[in-house]
């Protein structure tokens, strides 16, 4: 089976300047994702999609392939990531004549994942013949119990059930979608307008491996947990 990985790393990251190049352990956030990819024997090639020459140089330092510089219109704060996925798929198929069965996306902002977490996602996608696999973690807030909405100056539970909920454990389970890892079929990404519309699966991960670095507070937490 032909499986490749992509790390999608914009130069114009919001929240933290040059976020993808921040130091993490003995490497960078970008380098960390590349090194994790290269530890997986099922991943044949590791690519980086970026609009930044600086990020491209960092990627090559860790022996990742940078076959193109991503167009600026796919690297803005409001650019949906799926468009970058489609751009990468099109380039692989048309320019490199590569048609992978699955692509593994490894965002730099979830550096606390384990290589075994990625492997679980790949295995689930293959064994279940899924279109896409997500990583989720138990949500700390529940709309049936402790999430509130404001209406006419009053606070109310976001969602109500016919019976009263006195403990969070008695409410329906909710999960947070993480940026730990995505495993998807290129054919699915090319045609879908809703990532949840196909044959989907998920891998449940603990919170300590699901931190998503969006700002410096998250970055400090990730660095702290990496030393525990």
N, C-alpha and C positions, 0 to 999 in steps of 0.2 A: 504493500500500500504506500502511495506517495503522499507524504505529509511534510509540509514546510511550515515555518513560523514567520511571523511578522511582528516587529515592534514598531508601533506607530507613535512617533515622537515629534511633536511640533516644536519649532523654535520660539514661537510667540505664545508660550504658555501663560495662562492667566493665573493670578494669585501670587505666584513666585516666579521671578525672572529666571530664565534658564533652568527651570525645574528639572528637566530630564538629565542635566549634567551635575546635579547636586551630588556631593560625596555621600557614599553609603558603604559602610564597612571599609574595605580596602580598594573599592572601585567607585563607580558612579551609579546612579539609578539606572541609566541606560546600560552600562556595562554589566550590571547585575542581571538584568533581563536576558542579555545576550548569553552570558555564561550559563544561566539556568537552561536556556534553550539548547545549548551545545552539550549539556549533560544527558539529554534524552536521545537514546539511540534511534528511536522511531522518527525523529525529526531529521529529514535529509539535508535541508538547507535553512539558514537563518538570514532573514532579510530585515532591513530597516527602511521605513518610509518616513522621510522628513523633508521639510522645506529649508532646513538650516545647514549651511556648509560646515559649521562648527560641530553640529551633532553628527553629520556624516563622517567627519574625521574621527570623532570619538568611536563611532560604530566600527570603522575599519580597524581601529587600534585593537579591538577585541575580535577581529576576524569575521565580522558580519558583512554581508553583501549589501551594498547600497546601489541598486541598479538604476535609480532615477532620483531626481530631486522633485519632491512633490509640488504641484502647482500651488501658488499662493491662495487661490480661491478655495482650496481644500484644507487650508491651515489656519483659518480664522477661528475666533472664539465661538462663533455661531455655526461653524461647519459641522454637520452631523458626521460622526465617525464612519457610519456605513458607506458614505460617499468615498471616503479614503480607502475603505476595504474594497469597494468596487473598482476604484482606480488601480489598486495593486493587482487585483485579479485580472483585469483587462491587460495590464502590462505583462504579467507573467504569461498569459495565453498568447498574446499577439507578438510580443517582442522576444521573449525567451523560449517560447514554445513549450511552456511548462503547464501541465493541467493537473494540479494536485487534487487528491481525493478529499483532503481536509487541510484547512489552514488553522494554525494556532496563533491567536493574538495574545501577546504577553505585555500588557501595559507596564510602563516603568514605575507607575505610582502605587503598585502593590508589591513592594519588595520583600514582604515577610512571608509570602507563599513558599511552600516547599516544592521541590522538584516532583515529589510524589503526588502533590495536589494536581499538578499539570498532567501527570501520567494517568491519574484517575479520570480526568476529564477526557483525555484521548481514548482511553479504554472504553468509557461509557458511550462515547460517540460511535465507536466502531462496533461494539457488541450489540448495541441497540439500533444501529443504522439511523442515527439521529441527524437532523438538519443542523442543529446547533446545541451546544452545551454551555450552560452558565454556571457560575459559582455564586452561592448565596450564603448568608449567615443569619441566625435568628435575630429578628428585630427587637430592639429594646423598648419600642413603643408599639402600642396596639390601638387601632381606631375604635375598637369595641370597649376599651378599658381606660386608657390614659392619654389618648390623643383627643384634643379639643378643637372645636370651631367656635367662632364668635358670630352671634346673630343678634342684632339690635342691642348691642352692649352686654349681652349675656353669653356665658360660656356653656357649651353643651358637648357631650360626647360625640365624636365625629360620626360614628355609626352605631345604630341602636338595634338590639335584638328583642325578640318577644319576651325573653326571660332576662332577669337582671343578672349582671356579671359582677361578682364581688371580688374575684381573684383573677389576675392576668392569666393564670394557668387554665382557667375555665373558658377563656375566650378562644375563638379560632386562631390558629397559628399564622403569623405573618413573618415574612423574610425580607431582608435587605439584599438587593442585587449588588454585587461587588464588582470591582474591576480586576479581580485576581487573574482570570483567564477566560478566554472564549475559544471554543473549538467549533468550526463551522464548515459546511460544504460550500465551495464557491458557487455551485449551481443554484443553491438556495439564496445566497446573498444577492446574486444578480437579478433575481425575480421578485423577492419579497419587499413589501412596503411596511411590514410589521414583524419584527424579529421574533415575536411570541406566537406567530400564526402557524408555524410549521410543526414538525416532529421535534419537540424540544425536550431537553433533559437538564438536570442540575446536579451539582455536587455540593453538599453541605459542609461548610468549613467553620471553624471557631473564629470568634471575633479577633483574637490576637494574631491571626494570619490573614485578616481581611481588611486591615487598615488601608485606606485610600488617601494618598497624600494630595491634599487640595490646597493647603496653606502651611505656614511655618509651624503652627501648633501640631498638625498631623505629622509633619516631618520630624519634630522633636519626639513625638510618641513613637514613631517607627524606629528612630535611632535608639531610643531607650529600650524598646522591646527586643531589638536585635542583639542587645548585649545581655539579655536575661538568660 
